[in-house]
Amino acid sequence: MIPISISTALLIYLGLVLTGLFLTFFLGHLKSKKRGSLPPLYHFIQCEYCHHPFLVKPEKKIHRCPRCQCLITTDSTSSHFL
Ligand SMILES: [Zn+2]
């Protein structure tokens, strides 16, 4: 039998516990990255004129504000995505 002190035994025990927790977190993180995420169904934009926020489909480039009925474009050069 190998003689060790109580502090060494406690240090080995804590090291093993922390290593187990780290491996559990790391493997869970890798598993969640593999699943990926779905693209959003809607974008959240704000009207340039009345500042009313509303949801739009990302495929469309021109939207009509539900409050003031103004047309709003969502091209890549504009910066009114929230
Ligand atoms: Zn509006």
PDB file of the backbone (N, CA, C, O) and the ligand in Angstrom, with CONECT records:
HET     ZN  A 101       1
ATOM      1  N   MET A   1       0.841  -1.180   0.000  1.00  0.00           N
ATOM      2  CA  MET A   1       0.000   0.000   0.000  1.00  0.00           C
ATOM      3  C   MET A   1       0.884   1.240   0.000  1.00  0.00           C
ATOM      4  O   MET A   1       1.921   1.289   0.661  1.00  0.00           O
ATOM      5  N   ILE A   2       0.444   2.238  -0.759  1.00  0.00           N
ATOM      6  CA  ILE A   2       1.228   3.462  -0.884  1.00  0.00           C
ATOM      7  C   ILE A   2       0.773   4.436   0.195  1.00  0.00           C
ATOM      8  O   ILE A   2      -0.408   4.777   0.259  1.00  0.00           O
ATOM      9  N   PRO A   3       1.669   4.876   1.022  1.00  0.00           N
ATOM     10  CA  PRO A   3       1.255   5.830   2.054  1.00  0.00           C
ATOM     11  C   PRO A   3       1.109   7.241   1.471  1.00  0.00           C
ATOM     12  O   PRO A   3       2.056   7.766   0.884  1.00  0.00           O
ATOM     13  N   ILE A   4      -0.059   7.852   1.626  1.00  0.00           N
ATOM     14  CA  ILE A   4      -0.275   9.239   1.196  1.00  0.00           C
ATOM     15  C   ILE A   4      -0.918  10.001   2.344  1.00  0.00           C
ATOM     16  O   ILE A   4      -1.580   9.423   3.207  1.00  0.00           O
ATOM     17  N   SER A   5      -0.712  11.278   2.334  1.00  0.00           N
ATOM     18  CA  SER A   5      -1.297  12.099   3.386  1.00  0.00           C
ATOM     19  C   SER A   5      -2.763  12.402   3.046  1.00  0.00           C
ATOM     20  O   SER A   5      -3.206  12.193   1.917  1.00  0.00           O
ATOM     21  N   ILE A   6      -3.488  12.888   4.024  1.00  0.00           N
ATOM     22  CA  ILE A   6      -4.901  13.205   3.792  1.00  0.00           C
ATOM     23  C   ILE A   6      -5.077  14.358   2.811  1.00  0.00           C
ATOM     24  O   ILE A   6      -6.046  14.387   2.054  1.00  0.00           O
ATOM     25  N   SER A   7      -4.141  15.308   2.822  1.00  0.00           N
ATOM     26  CA  SER A   7      -4.240  16.434   1.883  1.00  0.00           C
ATOM     27  C   SER A   7      -3.984  15.974   0.450  1.00  0.00           C
ATOM     28  O   SER A   7      -4.628  16.459  -0.480  1.00  0.00           O
ATOM     29  N   THR A   8      -3.049  15.042   0.266  1.00  0.00           N
ATOM     30  CA  THR A   8      -2.799  14.513  -1.078  1.00  0.00           C
ATOM     31  C   THR A   8      -4.012  13.730  -1.581  1.00  0.00           C
ATOM     32  O   THR A   8      -4.392  13.848  -2.746  1.00  0.00           O
ATOM     33  N   ALA A   9      -4.615  12.934  -0.702  1.00  0.00           N
ATOM     34  CA  ALA A   9      -5.803  12.178  -1.094  1.00  0.00           C
ATOM     35  C   ALA A   9      -6.949  13.112  -1.454  1.00  0.00           C
ATOM     36  O   ALA A   9      -7.669  12.870  -2.423  1.00  0.00           O
ATOM     37  N   LEU A  10      -7.120  14.175  -0.682  1.00  0.00           N
ATOM     38  CA  LEU A  10      -8.169  15.151  -0.978  1.00  0.00           C
ATOM     39  C   LEU A  10      -7.902  15.861  -2.299  1.00  0.00           C
ATOM     40  O   LEU A  10      -8.825  16.114  -3.073  1.00  0.00           O
ATOM     41  N   LEU A  11      -6.637  16.180  -2.553  1.00  0.00           N
ATOM     42  CA  LEU A  11      -6.264  16.834  -3.815  1.00  0.00           C
ATOM     43  C   LEU A  11      -6.543  15.922  -5.006  1.00  0.00           C
ATOM     44  O   LEU A  11      -7.054  16.383  -6.026  1.00  0.00           O
ATOM     45  N   ILE A  12      -6.220  14.654  -4.893  1.00  0.00           N
ATOM     46  CA  ILE A  12      -6.482  13.701  -5.982  1.00  0.00           C
ATOM     47  C   ILE A  12      -7.990  13.558  -6.197  1.00  0.00           C
ATOM     48  O   ILE A  12      -8.454  13.517  -7.336  1.00  0.00           O
ATOM     49  N   TYR A  13      -8.746  13.481  -5.112  1.00  0.00           N
ATOM     50  CA  TYR A  13     -10.208  13.360  -5.214  1.00  0.00           C
ATOM     51  C   TYR A  13     -10.805  14.577  -5.905  1.00  0.00           C
ATOM     52  O   TYR A  13     -11.623  14.423  -6.811  1.00  0.00           O
ATOM     53  N   LEU A  14     -10.417  15.787  -5.500  1.00  0.00           N
ATOM     54  CA  LEU A  14     -10.951  16.992  -6.126  1.00  0.00           C
ATOM     55  C   LEU A  14     -10.531  17.094  -7.594  1.00  0.00           C
ATOM     56  O   LEU A  14     -11.308  17.540  -8.438  1.00  0.00           O
ATOM     57  N   GLY A  15      -9.307  16.682  -7.888  1.00  0.00           N
ATOM     58  CA  GLY A  15      -8.844  16.700  -9.277  1.00  0.00           C
ATOM     59  C   GLY A  15      -9.666  15.778 -10.151  1.00  0.00           C
ATOM     60  O   GLY A  15     -10.014  16.138 -11.276  1.00  0.00           O
ATOM     61  N   LEU A  16      -9.982  14.592  -9.653  1.00  0.00           N
ATOM     62  CA  LEU A  16     -10.798  13.658 -10.425  1.00  0.00           C
ATOM     63  C   LEU A  16     -12.222  14.189 -10.617  1.00  0.00           C
ATOM     64  O   LEU A  16     -12.792  14.060 -11.700  1.00  0.00           O
ATOM     65  N   VAL A  17     -12.788  14.779  -9.576  1.00  0.00           N
ATOM     66  CA  VAL A  17     -14.148  15.318  -9.675  1.00  0.00           C
ATOM     67  C   VAL A  17     -14.186  16.471 -10.676  1.00  0.00           C
ATOM     68  O   VAL A  17     -15.078  16.535 -11.522  1.00  0.00           O
ATOM     69  N   LEU A  18     -13.221  17.375 -10.578  1.00  0.00           N
ATOM     70  CA  LEU A  18     -13.212  18.506 -11.502  1.00  0.00           C
ATOM     71  C   LEU A  18     -12.950  18.064 -12.937  1.00  0.00           C
ATOM     72  O   LEU A  18     -13.516  18.634 -13.870  1.00  0.00           O
ATOM     73  N   THR A  19     -12.104  17.064 -13.126  1.00  0.00           N
ATOM     74  CA  THR A  19     -11.861  16.544 -14.472  1.00  0.00           C
ATOM     75  C   THR A  19     -13.137  15.927 -15.042  1.00  0.00           C
ATOM     76  O   THR A  19     -13.441  16.117 -16.220  1.00  0.00           O
ATOM     77  N   GLY A  20     -13.881  15.198 -14.226  1.00  0.00           N
ATOM     78  CA  GLY A  20     -15.147  14.623 -14.671  1.00  0.00           C
ATOM     79  C   GLY A  20     -16.153  15.692 -15.047  1.00  0.00           C
ATOM     80  O   GLY A  20     -16.838  15.568 -16.062  1.00  0.00           O
ATOM     81  N   LEU A  21     -16.251  16.740 -14.245  1.00  0.00           N
ATOM     82  CA  LEU A  21     -17.175  17.830 -14.565  1.00  0.00           C
ATOM     83  C   LEU A  21     -16.776  18.532 -15.856  1.00  0.00           C
ATOM     84  O   LEU A  21     -17.631  18.858 -16.680  1.00  0.00           O
ATOM     85  N   PHE A  22     -15.484  18.764 -16.031  1.00  0.00           N
ATOM     86  CA  PHE A  22     -15.009  19.429 -17.235  1.00  0.00           C
ATOM     87  C   PHE A  22     -15.290  18.577 -18.464  1.00  0.00           C
ATOM     88  O   PHE A  22     -15.744  19.096 -19.484  1.00  0.00           O
ATOM     89  N   LEU A  23     -15.025  17.266 -18.379  1.00  0.00           N
ATOM     90  CA  LEU A  23     -15.281  16.389 -19.524  1.00  0.00           C
ATOM     91  C   LEU A  23     -16.774  16.337 -19.847  1.00  0.00           C
ATOM     92  O   LEU A  23     -17.147  16.318 -21.020  1.00  0.00           O
ATOM     93  N   THR A  24     -17.626  16.314 -18.835  1.00  0.00           N
ATOM     94  CA  THR A  24     -19.070  16.309 -19.072  1.00  0.00           C
ATOM     95  C   THR A  24     -19.505  17.581 -19.777  1.00  0.00           C
ATOM     96  O   THR A  24     -20.286  17.531 -20.728  1.00  0.00           O
ATOM     97  N   PHE A  25     -19.001  18.729 -19.316  1.00  0.00           N
ATOM     98  CA  PHE A  25     -19.336  19.997 -19.949  1.00  0.00           C
ATOM     99  C   PHE A  25     -18.815  20.042 -21.380  1.00  0.00           C
ATOM    100  O   PHE A  25     -19.536  20.458 -22.287  1.00  0.00           O
ATOM    101  N   PHE A  26     -17.568  19.617 -21.593  1.00  0.00           N
ATOM    102  CA  PHE A  26     -16.949  19.700 -22.910  1.00  0.00           C
ATOM    103  C   PHE A  26     -17.650  18.792 -23.912  1.00  0.00           C
ATOM    104  O   PHE A  26     -17.890  19.200 -25.049  1.00  0.00           O
ATOM    105  N   LEU A  27     -17.983  17.568 -23.508  1.00  0.00           N
ATOM    106  CA  LEU A  27     -18.673  16.656 -24.425  1.00  0.00           C
ATOM    107  C   LEU A  27     -20.089  17.159 -24.729  1.00  0.00           C
ATOM    108  O   LEU A  27     -20.560  17.030 -25.859  1.00  0.00           O
ATOM    109  N   GLY A  28     -20.757  17.720 -23.746  1.00  0.00           N
ATOM    110  CA  GLY A  28     -22.078  18.300 -23.998  1.00  0.00           C
ATOM    111  C   GLY A  28     -22.003  19.476 -24.940  1.00  0.00           C
ATOM    112  O   GLY A  28     -22.880  19.659 -25.786  1.00  0.00           O
ATOM    113  N   HIS A  29     -20.964  20.274 -24.803  1.00  0.00           N
ATOM    114  CA  HIS A  29     -20.769  21.420 -25.698  1.00  0.00           C
ATOM    115  C   HIS A  29     -20.514  20.944 -27.121  1.00  0.00           C
ATOM    116  O   HIS A  29     -21.065  21.510 -28.065  1.00  0.00           O
ATOM    117  N   LEU A  30     -19.688  19.914 -27.295  1.00  0.00           N
ATOM    118  CA  LEU A  30     -19.427  19.380 -28.634  1.00  0.00           C
ATOM    119  C   LEU A  30     -20.691  18.789 -29.233  1.00  0.00           C
ATOM    120  O   LEU A  30     -20.938  18.945 -30.429  1.00  0.00           O
ATOM    121  N   LYS A  31     -21.494  18.113 -28.424  1.00  0.00           N
ATOM    122  CA  LYS A  31     -22.721  17.509 -28.934  1.00  0.00           C
ATOM    123  C   LYS A  31     -23.706  18.580 -29.376  1.00  0.00           C
ATOM    124  O   LYS A  31     -24.392  18.405 -30.383  1.00  0.00           O
ATOM    125  N   SER A  32     -23.788  19.680 -28.645  1.00  0.00           N
ATOM    126  CA  SER A  32     -24.710  20.745 -29.029  1.00  0.00           C
ATOM    127  C   SER A  32     -24.238  21.450 -30.285  1.00  0.00           C
ATOM    128  O   SER A  32     -25.066  21.949 -31.048  1.00  0.00           O
ATOM    129  N   LYS A  33     -22.931  21.511 -30.529  1.00  0.00           N
ATOM    130  CA  LYS A  33     -22.421  22.130 -31.754  1.00  0.00           C
ATOM    131  C   LYS A  33     -22.713  21.265 -32.961  1.00  0.00           C
ATOM    132  O   LYS A  33     -22.961  21.786 -34.049  1.00  0.00           O
ATOM    133  N   LYS A  34     -22.688  19.926 -32.786  1.00  0.00           N
ATOM    134  CA  LYS A  34     -22.946  19.026 -33.913  1.00  0.00           C
ATOM    135  C   LYS A  34     -24.377  19.153 -34.386  1.00  0.00           C
ATOM    136  O   LYS A  34     -24.643  19.069 -35.585  1.00  0.00           O
ATOM    137  N   ARG A  35     -25.309  19.356 -33.459  1.00  0.00           N
ATOM    138  CA  ARG A  35     -26.711  19.455 -33.820  1.00  0.00           C
ATOM    139  C   ARG A  35     -26.978  20.677 -34.674  1.00  0.00           C
ATOM    140  O   ARG A  35     -27.838  20.643 -35.554  1.00  0.00           O
ATOM    141  N   GLY A  36     -26.245  21.765 -34.424  1.00  0.00           N
ATOM    142  CA  GLY A  36     -26.435  22.988 -35.183  1.00  0.00           C
ATOM    143  C   GLY A  36     -27.722  23.664 -34.799  1.00  0.00           C
ATOM    144  O   GLY A  36     -28.439  23.207 -33.909  1.00  0.00           O
ATOM    145  N   SER A  37     -28.008  24.736 -35.462  1.00  0.00           N
ATOM    146  CA  SER A  37     -29.246  25.447 -35.184  1.00  0.00           C
ATOM    147  C   SER A  37     -29.952  25.736 -36.496  1.00  0.00           C
ATOM    148  O   SER A  37     -29.314  25.930 -37.531  1.00  0.00           O
ATOM    149  N   LEU A  38     -31.249  25.762 -36.441  1.00  0.00           N
ATOM    150  CA  LEU A  38     -32.039  26.037 -37.629  1.00  0.00           C
ATOM    151  C   LEU A  38     -31.997  27.534 -37.925  1.00  0.00           C
ATOM    152  O   LEU A  38     -31.874  28.342 -37.004  1.00  0.00           O
ATOM    153  N   PRO A  39     -32.099  27.913 -39.202  1.00  0.00           N
ATOM    154  CA  PRO A  39     -32.152  29.344 -39.503  1.00  0.00           C
ATOM    155  C   PRO A  39     -33.468  29.914 -39.011  1.00  0.00           C
ATOM    156  O   PRO A  39     -34.467  29.197 -38.959  1.00  0.00           O
ATOM    157  N   PRO A  40     -33.490  31.159 -38.656  1.00  0.00           N
ATOM    158  CA  PRO A  40     -34.723  31.743 -38.125  1.00  0.00           C
ATOM    159  C   PRO A  40     -35.785  31.846 -39.209  1.00  0.00           C
ATOM    160  O   PRO A  40     -35.476  32.114 -40.370  1.00  0.00           O
ATOM    161  N   LEU A  41     -37.029  31.632 -38.827  1.00  0.00           N
ATOM    162  CA  LEU A  41     -38.131  31.722 -39.777  1.00  0.00           C
ATOM    163  C   LEU A  41     -38.491  33.170 -40.063  1.00  0.00           C
ATOM    164  O   LEU A  41     -38.943  33.493 -41.162  1.00  0.00           O
ATOM    165  N   TYR A  42     -38.295  34.032 -39.095  1.00  0.00           N
ATOM    166  CA  TYR A  42     -38.666  35.439 -39.236  1.00  0.00           C
ATOM    167  C   TYR A  42     -37.534  36.336 -38.735  1.00  0.00           C
ATOM    168  O   TYR A  42     -36.782  35.972 -37.831  1.00  0.00           O
ATOM    169  N   HIS A  43     -37.435  37.504 -39.343  1.00  0.00           N
ATOM    170  CA  HIS A  43     -36.526  38.539 -38.851  1.00  0.00           C
ATOM    171  C   HIS A  43     -37.366  39.616 -38.175  1.00  0.00           C
ATOM    172  O   HIS A  43     -38.535  39.825 -38.500  1.00  0.00           O
ATOM    173  N   PHE A  44     -36.748  40.266 -37.256  1.00  0.00           N
ATOM    174  CA  PHE A  44     -37.405  41.321 -36.506  1.00  0.00           C
ATOM    175  C   PHE A  44     -36.888  42.646 -37.027  1.00  0.00           C
ATOM    176  O   PHE A  44     -35.709  42.953 -36.847  1.00  0.00           O
ATOM    177  N   ILE A  45     -37.732  43.443 -37.669  1.00  0.00           N
ATOM    178  CA  ILE A  45     -37.283  44.738 -38.193  1.00  0.00           C
ATOM    179  C   ILE A  45     -38.147  45.832 -37.605  1.00  0.00           C
ATOM    180  O   ILE A  45     -39.205  45.584 -37.028  1.00  0.00           O
ATOM    181  N   GLN A  46     -37.661  47.049 -37.771  1.00  0.00           N
ATOM    182  CA  GLN A  46     -38.372  48.207 -37.246  1.00  0.00           C
ATOM    183  C   GLN A  46     -38.635  49.170 -38.395  1.00  0.00           C
ATOM    184  O   GLN A  46     -37.750  49.418 -39.215  1.00  0.00           O
ATOM    185  N   CYS A  47     -39.811  49.698 -38.456  1.00  0.00           N
ATOM    186  CA  CYS A  47     -40.177  50.630 -39.513  1.00  0.00           C
ATOM    187  C   CYS A  47     -39.307  51.884 -39.391  1.00  0.00           C
ATOM    188  O   CYS A  47     -39.072  52.397 -38.297  1.00  0.00           O
ATOM    189  N   GLU A  48     -38.835  52.365 -40.559  1.00  0.00           N
ATOM    190  CA  GLU A  48     -37.981  53.548 -40.550  1.00  0.00           C
ATOM    191  C   GLU A  48     -38.745  54.823 -40.245  1.00  0.00           C
ATOM    192  O   GLU A  48     -38.159  55.812 -39.803  1.00  0.00           O
ATOM    193  N   TYR A  49     -40.058  54.804 -40.481  1.00  0.00           N
ATOM    194  CA  TYR A  49     -40.847  56.020 -40.384  1.00  0.00           C
ATOM    195  C   TYR A  49     -41.593  56.135 -39.064  1.00  0.00           C
ATOM    196  O   TYR A  49     -41.568  57.185 -38.423  1.00  0.00           O
ATOM    197  N   CYS A  50     -42.261  55.054 -38.654  1.00  0.00           N
ATOM    198  CA  CYS A  50     -43.037  55.139 -37.419  1.00  0.00           C
ATOM    199  C   CYS A  50     -42.386  54.350 -36.278  1.00  0.00           C
ATOM    200  O   CYS A  50     -42.893  54.375 -35.157  1.00  0.00           O
ATOM    201  N   HIS A  51     -41.282  53.656 -36.536  1.00  0.00           N
ATOM    202  CA  HIS A  51     -40.517  52.892 -35.541  1.00  0.00           C
ATOM    203  C   HIS A  51     -41.317  51.753 -34.928  1.00  0.00           C
ATOM    204  O   HIS A  51     -41.072  51.344 -33.793  1.00  0.00           O
ATOM    205  N   HIS A  52     -42.276  51.250 -35.694  1.00  0.00           N
ATOM    206  CA  HIS A  52     -43.080  50.115 -35.230  1.00  0.00           C
ATOM    207  C   HIS A  52     -42.297  48.828 -35.508  1.00  0.00           C
ATOM    208  O   HIS A  52     -41.941  48.583 -36.661  1.00  0.00           O
ATOM    209  N   PRO A  53     -42.014  47.993 -34.492  1.00  0.00           N
ATOM    210  CA  PRO A  53     -41.302  46.730 -34.736  1.00  0.00           C
ATOM    211  C   PRO A  53     -42.269  45.641 -35.180  1.00  0.00           C
ATOM    212  O   PRO A  53     -43.386  45.542 -34.671  1.00  0.00           O
ATOM    213  N   PHE A  54     -41.827  44.823 -36.136  1.00  0.00           N
ATOM    214  CA  PHE A  54     -42.660  43.716 -36.593  1.00  0.00           C
ATOM    215  C   PHE A  54     -41.782  42.641 -37.195  1.00  0.00           C
ATOM    216  O   PHE A  54     -40.608  42.873 -37.484  1.00  0.00           O
ATOM    217  N   LEU A  55     -42.367  41.442 -37.388  1.00  0.00           N
ATOM    218  CA  LEU A  55     -41.647  40.281 -37.899  1.00  0.00           C
ATOM    219  C   LEU A  55     -41.882  40.146 -39.395  1.00  0.00           C
ATOM    220  O   LEU A  55     -42.992  40.363 -39.880  1.00  0.00           O
ATOM    221  N   VAL A  56     -40.815  39.782 -40.134  1.00  0.00           N
ATOM    222  CA  VAL A  56     -40.921  39.580 -41.577  1.00  0.00           C
ATOM    223  C   VAL A  56     -40.206  38.291 -41.954  1.00  0.00           C
ATOM    224  O   VAL A  56     -39.333  37.814 -41.229  1.00  0.00           O
ATOM    225  N   LYS A  57     -40.589  37.736 -43.098  1.00  0.00           N
ATOM    226  CA  LYS A  57     -39.893  36.558 -43.610  1.00  0.00           C
ATOM    227  C   LYS A  57     -38.593  37.008 -44.276  1.00  0.00           C
ATOM    228  O   LYS A  57     -38.584  38.006 -44.997  1.00  0.00           O
ATOM    229  N   PRO A  58     -37.478  36.273 -44.039  1.00  0.00           N
ATOM    230  CA  PRO A  58     -36.188  36.738 -44.569  1.00  0.00           C
ATOM    231  C   PRO A  58     -36.066  36.616 -46.083  1.00  0.00           C
ATOM    232  O   PRO A  58     -35.175  37.232 -46.668  1.00  0.00           O
ATOM    233  N   GLU A  59     -36.940  35.833 -46.746  1.00  0.00           N
ATOM    234  CA  GLU A  59     -36.821  35.668 -48.201  1.00  0.00           C
ATOM    235  C   GLU A  59     -37.234  36.944 -48.930  1.00  0.00           C
ATOM    236  O   GLU A  59     -36.685  37.269 -49.983  1.00  0.00           O
ATOM    237  N   LYS A  60     -38.195  37.659 -48.372  1.00  0.00           N
ATOM    238  CA  LYS A  60     -38.699  38.853 -49.028  1.00  0.00           C
ATOM    239  C   LYS A  60     -37.758  40.029 -48.767  1.00  0.00           C
ATOM    240  O   LYS A  60     -37.158  40.132 -47.696  1.00  0.00           O
ATOM    241  N   LYS A  61     -37.639  40.905 -49.751  1.00  0.00           N
ATOM    242  CA  LYS A  61     -36.771  42.071 -49.619  1.00  0.00           C
ATOM    243  C   LYS A  61     -37.554  43.351 -49.358  1.00  0.00           C
ATOM    244  O   LYS A  61     -37.011  44.319 -48.825  1.00  0.00           O
ATOM    245  N   ILE A  62     -38.815  43.357 -49.728  1.00  0.00           N
ATOM    246  CA  ILE A  62     -39.648  44.544 -49.529  1.00  0.00           C
ATOM    247  C   ILE A  62     -40.810  44.174 -48.616  1.00  0.00           C
ATOM    248  O   ILE A  62     -41.493  43.176 -48.845  1.00  0.00           O
ATOM    249  N   HIS A  63     -41.025  44.957 -47.614  1.00  0.00           N
ATOM    250  CA  HIS A  63     -42.067  44.678 -46.626  1.00  0.00           C
ATOM    251  C   HIS A  63     -42.935  45.918 -46.452  1.00  0.00           C
ATOM    252  O   HIS A  63     -42.511  47.042 -46.721  1.00  0.00           O
ATOM    253  N   ARG A  64     -44.164  45.679 -45.993  1.00  0.00           N
ATOM    254  CA  ARG A  64     -45.071  46.779 -45.723  1.00  0.00           C
ATOM    255  C   ARG A  64     -45.293  46.864 -44.220  1.00  0.00           C
ATOM    256  O   ARG A  64     -45.625  45.870 -43.574  1.00  0.00           O
ATOM    257  N   CYS A  65     -45.111  48.038 -43.680  1.00  0.00           N
ATOM    258  CA  CYS A  65     -45.308  48.235 -42.249  1.00  0.00           C
ATOM    259  C   CYS A  65     -46.783  48.051 -41.916  1.00  0.00           C
ATOM    260  O   CYS A  65     -47.632  48.657 -42.570  1.00  0.00           O
ATOM    261  N   PRO A  66     -47.113  47.233 -40.920  1.00  0.00           N
ATOM    262  CA  PRO A  66     -48.520  47.018 -40.595  1.00  0.00           C
ATOM    263  C   PRO A  66     -49.187  48.238 -39.980  1.00  0.00           C
ATOM    264  O   PRO A  66     -50.415  48.321 -39.965  1.00  0.00           O
ATOM    265  N   ARG A  67     -48.413  49.181 -39.477  1.00  0.00           N
ATOM    266  CA  ARG A  67     -49.032  50.346 -38.836  1.00  0.00           C
ATOM    267  C   ARG A  67     -49.234  51.490 -39.822  1.00  0.00           C
ATOM    268  O   ARG A  67     -50.348  51.997 -39.952  1.00  0.00           O
ATOM    269  N   CYS A  68     -48.182  51.905 -40.517  1.00  0.00           N
ATOM    270  CA  CYS A  68     -48.283  53.084 -41.384  1.00  0.00           C
ATOM    271  C   CYS A  68     -48.363  52.726 -42.858  1.00  0.00           C
ATOM    272  O   CYS A  68     -48.512  53.619 -43.692  1.00  0.00           O
ATOM    273  N   GLN A  69     -48.268  51.436 -43.207  1.00  0.00           N
ATOM    274  CA  GLN A  69     -48.382  50.931 -44.577  1.00  0.00           C
ATOM    275  C   GLN A  69     -47.261  51.414 -45.488  1.00  0.00           C
ATOM    276  O   GLN A  69     -47.422  51.364 -46.707  1.00  0.00           O
ATOM    277  N   CYS A  70     -46.137  51.877 -44.957  1.00  0.00           N
ATOM    278  CA  CYS A  70     -45.006  52.288 -45.785  1.00  0.00           C
ATOM    279  C   CYS A  70     -44.216  51.054 -46.210  1.00  0.00           C
ATOM    280  O   CYS A  70     -44.169  50.046 -45.504  1.00  0.00           O
ATOM    281  N   LEU A  71     -43.599  51.164 -47.384  1.00  0.00           N
ATOM    282  CA  LEU A  71     -42.779  50.063 -47.874  1.00  0.00           C
ATOM    283  C   LEU A  71     -41.368  50.198 -47.319  1.00  0.00           C
ATOM    284  O   LEU A  71     -40.812  51.295 -47.273  1.00  0.00           O
ATOM    285  N   ILE A  72     -40.796  49.079 -46.900  1.00  0.00           N
ATOM    286  CA  ILE A  72     -39.467  49.062 -46.296  1.00  0.00           C
ATOM    287  C   ILE A  72     -38.646  47.994 -46.992  1.00  0.00           C
ATOM    288  O   ILE A  72     -39.101  46.861 -47.149  1.00  0.00           O
ATOM    289  N   THR A  73     -37.437  48.346 -47.410  1.00  0.00           N
ATOM    290  CA  THR A  73     -36.557  47.356 -48.024  1.00  0.00           C
ATOM    291  C   THR A  73     -35.607  46.824 -46.972  1.00  0.00           C
ATOM    292  O   THR A  73     -35.231  47.533 -46.038  1.00  0.00           O
ATOM    293  N   THR A  74     -35.222  45.567 -47.134  1.00  0.00           N
ATOM    294  CA  THR A  74     -34.263  44.953 -46.208  1.00  0.00           C
ATOM    295  C   THR A  74     -33.085  44.403 -46.993  1.00  0.00           C
ATOM    296  O   THR A  74     -32.748  43.224 -46.879  1.00  0.00           O
ATOM    297  N   ASP A  75     -32.459  45.262 -47.789  1.00  0.00           N
ATOM    298  CA  ASP A  75     -31.262  44.813 -48.500  1.00  0.00           C
ATOM    299  C   ASP A  75     -30.078  44.830 -47.538  1.00  0.00           C
ATOM    300  O   ASP A  75     -30.182  45.304 -46.407  1.00  0.00           O
ATOM    301  N   SER A  76     -28.953  44.304 -48.010  1.00  0.00           N
ATOM    302  CA  SER A  76     -27.805  44.142 -47.116  1.00  0.00           C
ATOM    303  C   SER A  76     -27.129  45.457 -46.771  1.00  0.00           C
ATOM    304  O   SER A  76     -26.376  45.522 -45.799  1.00  0.00           O
ATOM    305  N   THR A  77     -27.383  46.526 -47.559  1.00  0.00           N
ATOM    306  CA  THR A  77     -26.710  47.787 -47.278  1.00  0.00           C
ATOM    307  C   THR A  77     -27.413  48.582 -46.189  1.00  0.00           C
ATOM    308  O   THR A  77     -26.797  49.427 -45.540  1.00  0.00           O
ATOM    309  N   SER A  78     -28.700  48.316 -45.985  1.00  0.00           N
ATOM    310  CA  SER A  78     -29.389  49.062 -44.942  1.00  0.00           C
ATOM    311  C   SER A  78     -29.115  48.427 -43.598  1.00  0.00           C
ATOM    312  O   SER A  78     -28.780  47.246 -43.509  1.00  0.00           O
ATOM    313  N   SER A  79     -29.260  49.212 -42.565  1.00  0.00           N
ATOM    314  CA  SER A  79     -28.877  48.734 -41.237  1.00  0.00           C
ATOM    315  C   SER A  79     -30.030  48.852 -40.258  1.00  0.00           C
ATOM    316  O   SER A  79     -29.835  49.253 -39.111  1.00  0.00           O
ATOM    317  N   HIS A  80     -31.234  48.504 -40.706  1.00  0.00           N
ATOM    318  CA  HIS A  80     -32.341  48.623 -39.783  1.00  0.00           C
ATOM    319  C   HIS A  80     -32.822  47.282 -39.265  1.00  0.00           C
ATOM    320  O   HIS A  80     -33.934  47.190 -38.744  1.00  0.00           O
ATOM    321  N   PHE A  81     -32.004  46.226 -39.398  1.00  0.00           N
ATOM    322  CA  PHE A  81     -32.305  44.978 -38.698  1.00  0.00           C
ATOM    323  C   PHE A  81     -32.016  45.183 -37.231  1.00  0.00           C
ATOM    324  O   PHE A  81     -31.029  45.823 -36.866  1.00  0.00           O
ATOM    325  N   LEU A  82     -32.865  44.646 -36.399  1.00  0.00           N
ATOM    326  CA  LEU A  82     -32.650  44.792 -34.962  1.00  0.00           C
ATOM    327  C   LEU A  82     -31.736  43.706 -34.469  1.00  0.00           C
ATOM    328  O   LEU A  82     -31.428  43.652 -33.278  1.00  0.00           O
TER     329      LEU A  82
HETATM  330 ZN    ZN A 101     -44.373  52.186 -40.065  1.00  0.00          ZN2+
END
